Every structure is written in C-alpha cells, then in structure tokens.
C-alpha cells in the first residue's frame, strides 16, 4: 500500500456529510477516490466538497468494488449494511460500516465471517467509545475500581427528537426506530465498559405511544404518523450468563425529563459510575459515602472550544486508518458489534412475541 490511503464511500447522506467525510478531510494522506449514492446529486455534492481532481461518482456500489481502493465506508440505510460490507470485504477492501452492524444477528455473523475469510479489517461506527468520559470509565473499570459490574443501565432517551429526514422512520429500510438507531450506541458502550459479551436471556417491550399523534412538537419538524412505521420507544431486560443484568432504555419521544444519549450507569461490587452528568464515580472511603467527579474538560489555547482531536468521529477515523496501514487494531471489533445486533434483534423479537428470547 502507498503512503496515501485510497477510500471509497457508499452512501453520501447526512452521516457521510456530517461525520465521516469532514473527519477524513482533516487527516493527511487520505484520498476519497469515489463517491457512491443512488441519488446522483448527493454523490456529486459530496465529490465537489470532499473529492479531488480525479474522484469519481457512481450510482451502483458494485461499480467501485474493482477499483484500486484500500478501504470502503458503508454509510447507507441499515438494510444494506450486510450485503455491501460483505461484497467490499470479498473484493479485498477494509471496511468501516456505520452502526448498527446489521439488522439481524445472522447477517452480523456473516459479516464477521467474511472479514475473517478475506483477512480484512471490519469495524463498526460506534464512535462514542472515543468520548473522553467513555475512555476514562473504561480505564476505571479495567483497573478494577468498580469490582464486578453486576448491574448496568444503557440509556438513550430523547424527550422529543424524532428524525423526520432520510429513512429513519421506515422499518423496511432501518429495521426499527430509536432502539436500533440510538439505543445501539448505549448498549455498545455498556457492554464494552463491562467487558461482558455473554447475553443469556432478553425480554423486550416496544411502544408506539406518541408516533400515532400528529402535530407534536419536535425540533426536527412535525412527523407524519402514516410514514412513522417504527417504534417511538423500546426497553430491554438483558440477563448475562454470569448473572449480571443490563436495563436498556431508548426513545425518540418520551414524556420525561430524564434524557440523555449514549450513557451508561455501572454498579459494581466495589463502586459505581455513571455518565448522567459528565462522569461520576461513587463508592466508600474512610467510613463515608464518596462521589468523585473527574475534570475531563479539554480545551485549546483560546479556551473557547474543544480541539478537533477530541471529536469522536475524527478519532474513530484516525483509528480505522491506522488499522488499514497495519499500525493498530480497531477499537470496535466486529464480533463485539455482532453481539449488540443479536441483543437488539432479541428485544424486537420479544416485544413482538411477548416471550423471552434465549441467546445462551
């Protein structure tokens, strides 16, 4: 491989234009050679903003597989993740696929197998692992300060934040609503912080309590109940094989003031921690209950903003490109993301059938 990493992007919508392409533009030694989107205008707009003199535009993702690319970004609606990722891996490309990995556990497992067979890197866009508070809590947990984590909460709740743009409201395209959209981030963080990837049994419930109402206040605009074909809230009870329990909450629209996204609450035998207000560590010391609040603020010289280096999306991109160059291992391993997908699928299945789903 040359010093320049040659990249192709499949899907030039909001996640590409808002997260991945701006991050790649900040990193030296990267060339986005081809932009793929079924909407030609989107691909061309991405090429004009983030491409170079010889960058190309295609409508069919298969047209990029024979190109001399080192890596491919799969940034499409969820239902295409598995098909496109597997095809790119088999074509010899390293792949960063946006979250969630897939809609079904079977597809996720097929993606893991394809990466292993092709001996190519596959990672998933769970960029919240790179947040300073997540990195700090990971170190705290790994050092044993919390002891054995036996109860946790994975939280991704909006009071009102229904994404009416794109295909977020389409079950056919996405496979679900807030659970598979933002709940997936919270679950990934929680499993990673616990370092526990052995789910045993899942019970789930979903609601369409507010989706049927028209004219609701929503920062992104009023939704059409006829187009809103997914849940507006989902909750899951996840029992692990070692007896640990995770409670998952996810919603785009819930009448609550207890809101927050990609947050974890951890309760261990030696102490606890949460991400509800930055990072808080709780425990006992010298005969008293103690709460510690580490200062994780990082600012540049003018003290007005955080530097680009602390943007999780940028750090994620740098990590992936280091892995492509053979200099590192991706922080998000595909088998871990596959566990997340299997649990999300189990929550939806349990909600539909009214029965627990056994995974082990």
Residue pairs with C-beta under 8 A, 6 or more apart in sequence:
1 70
1 324
1 325
3 29
4 29
4 30
4 31
5 29
5 30
5 31
5 70
5 71
5 321
5 324
5 325
6 31
6 33
6 68
6 69
6 70
6 71
7 24
7 30
7 31
7 32
7 33
7 69
7 70
7 71
7 72
7 73
8 32
8 33
8 34
8 35
8 36
8 64
8 67
8 69
8 71
8 72
8 73
8 93
9 16
9 20
9 21
9 32
9 34
9 35
9 36
9 46
9 72
9 73
9 75
10 36
10 37
10 61
10 64
10 72
10 73
10 74
10 75
10 76
10 84
10 88
11 36
11 37
11 73
11 74
11 75
11 76
11 77
11 80
11 98
12 21
12 35
12 36
12 37
12 39
12 42
12 43
12 45
12 46
12 75
13 37
13 42
13 75
13 166
14 165
14 166
15 75
15 98
15 125
16 46
16 73
16 75
17 45
17 46
17 49
19 125
19 127
19 313
20 73
20 75
20 96
20 125
20 313
20 317
21 32
21 46
21 49
21 50
22 50
22 313
23 311
23 313
23 314
23 316
23 317
24 30
24 32
24 50
24 317
25 50
26 308
26 314
27 314
27 317
27 318
27 321
29 321
30 321
31 52
31 55
32 50
32 51
32 52
32 55
33 52
33 54
33 55
33 56
33 67
33 69
34 55
34 56
34 57
34 58
34 64
34 67
34 69
35 43
35 44
35 46
35 47
35 50
35 51
35 55
35 56
35 57
35 58
36 43
36 57
36 58
36 59
36 60
36 61
36 63
36 64
37 43
37 46
37 59
38 59
40 57
40 59
43 57
43 58
43 59
44 57
47 55
47 56
47 57
58 64
61 84
61 87
62 87
64 72
65 87
65 88
65 91
65 93
66 91
69 93
70 93
70 94
70 324
71 93
71 94
71 95
71 96
71 121
71 320
71 321
71 324
72 88
72 93
72 94
72 95
72 96
73 95
73 96
73 97
73 98
74 80
74 81
74 84
74 85
74 88
74 95
74 96
74 97
74 98
75 98
76 84
76 98
77 166
77 167
77 170
77 173
77 174
78 100
78 102
78 103
78 173
78 174
78 175
78 180
79 103
79 172
79 173
79 174
79 175
81 97
81 98
81 100
81 101
81 102
81 103
81 107
81 111
82 101
82 102
82 103
82 107
82 108
82 110
82 111
84 97
85 95
85 97
85 111
85 114
85 122
86 110
86 111
86 114
88 95
89 95
89 111
89 114
89 115
89 117
89 118
89 120
89 122
90 114
90 117
90 118
92 118
92 120
93 120
94 120
94 121
94 122
94 320
94 323
94 324
95 115
95 120
95 121
95 122
95 123
96 123
96 124
96 125
96 320
97 111
97 122
97 123
97 124
97 125
98 124
98 125
99 124
99 125
99 126
99 184
99 185
99 188
99 337
100 124
100 175
100 180
100 184
100 337
100 340
100 341
100 344
101 107
101 108
101 111
101 124
101 334
101 337
101 338
101 340
101 341
102 108
102 111
102 338
102 341
103 174
103 175
103 176
103 180
103 341
103 345
104 175
104 341
104 345
105 338
105 341
105 342
105 345
107 341
108 334
108 337
108 338
108 341
108 342
109 338
111 122
111 334
111 338
112 122
112 334
112 335
112 338
114 122
115 121
115 122
115 334
121 320
121 323
121 324
121 330
122 334
123 319
123 320
123 323
123 330
123 331
123 332
123 333
123 334
124 332
124 334
124 337
125 316
125 332
126 184
126 185
126 188
126 189
126 332
126 337
127 312
127 313
127 315
127 316
128 134
128 185
128 188
128 189
128 262
128 312
129 135
129 138
129 188
129 189
129 192
129 312
129 331
129 332
130 312
130 315
130 316
130 319
130 331
131 262
131 312
132 296
132 298
132 310
133 275
133 278
133 279
133 296
134 189
134 193
134 275
136 279
136 294
136 296
137 193
137 264
137 266
137 273
137 275
137 279
138 192
138 193
140 146
140 273
140 281
141 149
141 193
141 194
141 195
141 266
141 268
141 273
142 195
144 270
145 270
145 271
145 281
145 283
146 266
146 268
146 269
146 270
146 271
146 272
146 273
147 268
147 269
147 270
147 271
148 244
148 268
148 269
149 193
149 194
149 196
149 244
149 266
149 267
149 268
150 243
150 244
150 245
150 267
150 268
150 269
151 244
151 245
151 246
151 247
151 267
152 190
152 193
152 194
152 244
152 245
152 246
152 247
152 264
152 265
152 266
152 267
153 190
153 246
153 247
153 248
153 249
153 263
153 264
153 265
154 183
154 186
154 187
154 189
154 190
154 246
154 247
154 248
154 249
154 263
154 264
155 186
155 248
155 249
155 260
155 261
155 263
155 264
155 265
155 276
156 178
156 182
156 183
156 185
156 186
156 249
156 250
156 251
156 260
156 261
156 262
156 263
157 249
157 250
157 251
157 254
157 256
157 258
157 259
157 260
157 261
158 178
158 182
158 251
158 252
158 253
158 254
158 259
158 261
159 253
159 254
159 255
159 256
159 257
159 259
160 216
160 217
160 218
160 219
160 252
160 253
161 218
161 219
161 220
161 252
161 253
162 168
162 169
162 211
162 216
162 218
162 220
162 223
162 228
162 232
162 252
162 253
163 169
163 181
163 220
163 252
164 218
164 220
164 221
164 222
164 223
164 224
165 220
167 173
167 174
168 174
168 177
168 181
168 230
169 177
169 223
169 227
169 228
169 229
169 230
170 227
170 229
170 230
171 177
171 229
171 230
172 229
174 180
174 181
174 230
175 348
176 230
176 231
176 234
176 344
176 348
177 230
177 231
177 232
177 234
177 252
178 230
178 231
178 232
178 233
178 234
178 250
178 251
178 252
179 206
179 231
179 234
179 236
179 248
179 250
179 344
179 347
179 348
180 344
181 250
181 252
182 250
182 252
182 261
182 262
183 234
183 236
183 248
183 249
183 250
183 344
184 340
184 344
185 261
185 262
186 248
186 249
186 250
186 261
186 262
186 263
186 264
187 246
187 248
187 340
187 343
187 344
188 332
188 336
188 337
188 340
189 262
189 263
189 264
190 246
190 248
190 264
190 266
191 197
191 246
191 336
191 339
191 340
192 336
193 264
193 266
194 244
194 246
194 266
196 240
196 242
196 244
197 335
197 336
197 339
198 240
198 241
198 242
198 360
199 238
199 239
199 240
199 241
199 339
199 342
199 343
199 346
199 359
199 360
200 239
200 240
200 241
200 358
200 359
200 360
201 238
201 239
201 356
201 357
201 358
201 359
201 360
202 236
202 237
202 238
202 239
202 343
202 346
202 347
202 350
202 356
202 357
202 359
203 236
203 237
203 350
203 356
203 357
204 234
204 235
204 236
204 237
204 346
204 347
204 348
204 349
204 350
204 351
204 357
205 234
205 235
205 236
205 350
205 351
206 231
206 233
206 234
206 235
206 347
206 348
206 351
207 231
207 232
207 233
207 234
208 228
208 231
208 232
209 232
209 233
210 216
210 232
210 233
210 253
210 254
210 255
211 223
211 225
211 228
211 230
211 231
211 232
211 253
212 225
212 228
213 225
214 222
214 223
214 224
214 225
215 222
216 222
216 223
216 253
218 253
231 351
232 251
232 252
232 253
232 254
233 250
233 251
233 252
233 253
233 254
234 248
234 250
234 251
234 347
234 348
234 351
235 247
235 248
235 249
235 250
236 246
236 247
236 248
236 343
236 346
236 347
236 350
237 245
237 246
237 247
237 248
238 245
238 246
238 247
238 248
238 343
239 245
240 246
241 360
248 347
260 275
260 276
262 275
263 274
263 275
263 276
264 274
264 275
265 272
265 273
265 274
265 275
265 276
266 272
266 273
266 274
270 283
271 281
271 282
271 283
271 284
272 281
272 282
272 283
273 279
273 280
273 281
273 282
274 280
274 282
278 293
278 296
279 293
279 294
279 296
280 291
280 292
280 293
281 291
281 292
281 293
281 294
282 289
282 290
282 291
282 292
283 289
283 290
283 292
284 290
298 306
298 307
298 310
299 305
299 306
299 307
300 306
300 307
308 314
309 315
316 331
319 328
319 330
319 331
320 330
322 328
323 329
323 330
342 359
343 359
346 357
346 359
347 357
349 357
350 356
350 357
